[in-house]
Every structure is written in structure tokens, then in C-alpha cells.
């Protein structure tokens, strides 16, 4: 039964992270088209917005780990020092980004969540990359068209 709870917790966290990311991309896309700022400021704001979204998604997973350990009793953390909120976030961010230092790790069914989080992180980071590429391409193409020299895109 503990494995089923770990699977359900994983699915809830995955759905939450995907919805956060979708909403962040929608907001950034909407904002980018409406704000009259320099291209550089727009791109930097989008990058920082995406970093914030990824951090929020990792935070969601860290909350899920805390819930899984303390409320559902699906496993424990093994590693340096007592596991506190900062340690949970550290573990989540290193798992989300697939860094995987290994100084803190899970035991028990909660390992399923830790096994699925990197998959989610990779997919969402890839989604952010393609979004940034598209936004930059659209914005730079529009800037080139406004200059009237659509054939010369050397200085976007």
C-alpha cells in the first residue's frame, strides 16, 4: 500500500509541477507580447521568470518529500545532519536538475518520487529552452522587420 501512496504522491507532484510550468510560460508569453521594453530586458526577464518557475517546482517536490516522510511515513532521508526545510529543498533541486550529489538520499517507497522528479525536471527544462528559443526568434524577427532589413539579422 505504501508503494501506491508513493505513486499517487508522485502523480500529484508531477501534475502540480507541469501546471505551474504551463502557467508560468503562459504568463511570460502574454507579458512578453504586451510590454514595450528593450529586447535584452525582455529576454533576461523571461530567463529569470523561468528560473523562478523551476525553483517553485522544485519547492513543490520538497514539500511533497516532507509530506511523504512526516505524514505518510513512506521513507526517510539518510545523509548529513538532520533533515530540515533547507535540506529538503537542496535534495529536491539537485534531484530536479539531475545533479545527484548523493550526500542525502531517500529510503523506502518515497524513492519513487525521487526517481520521477529528474524526468519531470528534464522535460520542463527542455520546455523552457524551446520556449526561450521561440520567444527570442519571434522578438528578434519582429525587430528586424521593423528596421526594414529582414534579410540582415546579424544584430538582433
N, C-alpha and C positions, 0 to 999 in steps of 0.2 A: 504494500500500500504506500510505503514511503516513496518508492520509485514513481508511482503515479502522481503523488503530490509534487515531486520534483519536476516531472514533465509538465504538469499544469502550471506550476510557477514559472517554468521556462517559457511556456507559450504566452502567458500573461506579460512577462517582461519583454519578450520579443515583440509582441503586438504593441505594447506601450512605446518601445524604442522606435519602431517603424512609424507609428503615428506622430511621435514627437518630431522625427526627422521630416516626414512628409509636411507637417505643419510649418516647420522652420523653412523648408525650401519654398513653400507657397508664400510665406510672409516675405522672405528675401526677394523672391521673384517679383512679387507685387510692388514691394518697396523700390526695387531697382528701376522699374519702369516709370515710376511716378516722381522720383526725386531728381532735382536738377543739380547734380554735383559733378565734379571732375571724374573722369573715368577711373583715375587712380584711387580716389576716395571710395568710389562705389565698389571696386574690386576688393580693396582692403576691408571694407565694412562687411562684404559678403564672406570673406575668409574668416574674419573674427566671429561673425554670426554662426558660421558652420562649426568653428571650434567650440563655441558655446553650446551649440546643439549636441555635439558629440560628448562634451563633458556632462551635459544634463542626462544624456542616455546612459553613460557610464554610472552616473549617480543613481539613476533608476535601478540599474543592476545591483549596485552596492546596497541599496535599500532592500532589494529582493534577497540578497545574501543575508543581511541582518535578520530579515523576517524568517528566512529558511532555517537559520541557526537557532534563533531565540524562540520564535513562536511555533514553528513546525517541527523543530528538532530533527532536521534532515541531515545533519552532519556538523562537523566542527572545522575550525581553521587550525592549522598547525604552522608554527613559524615563530618568528621573533616577537617577543613581548606579548602583552595582552592585546586582543583584537578590539580596537575601538573604531569609531566612525572614520577616522582618517585612514586606518589600516584597511577598512572595508573599501573605501574609495580607491586607495592605492592598488589593492588587489584587482578591483574592477577595471580600472584604467589600464593596468598592464595586461589584463586578460582581453579587454576590448580591442586594444591595439596589437595584440599578439606578441607583445614584448616577452611575457612569460619569464621573469627572472627566476622564480621558483623559491624565493626565500619565505613565501607564505603560500600555502596550498590547502585545498579542501579534502576532507574525507567524507565518506558516506554518499548517499544519493544526490546530495547537492552538487556533486561533481558534474552532474548532467548539465546544470545551469552554466557552470564554468566551461564546459565543453562546447556549448552552443553560443555563448557570448562572443567568442572570436569570429565565428561565422557571421554573426549579425554585424559586428564591428567592421569586418572586411567589406561586406556588402554595402553598408551605409557610408563608409569612407569612399568606396568606389562611386556611389551615387553622388556624393559631394564633389568628387573630382569631375565627373561628367557634367554636373550642374554648373560648376565653375567654368569649365571649358565652353559650354554653350553660352553662358551669360557673357563671358569675355568676347566670344566670337560675335555675338549679336551686337553688343555695345560697340566694339571696335569697328564692325562693319558699318553700323549706323554713323559713327564718327567719320569714317572715310567717305561715305555717301554724302554727308553734309558738307564736306570740303570740296566735293565735286570731282574728285580724282579717284573714283572707285577702283581703278587699276593699280594704284600705288598704295599698298597697305604696309609700307615699311615702318611708318611711325604711328602706330595705333594710338 
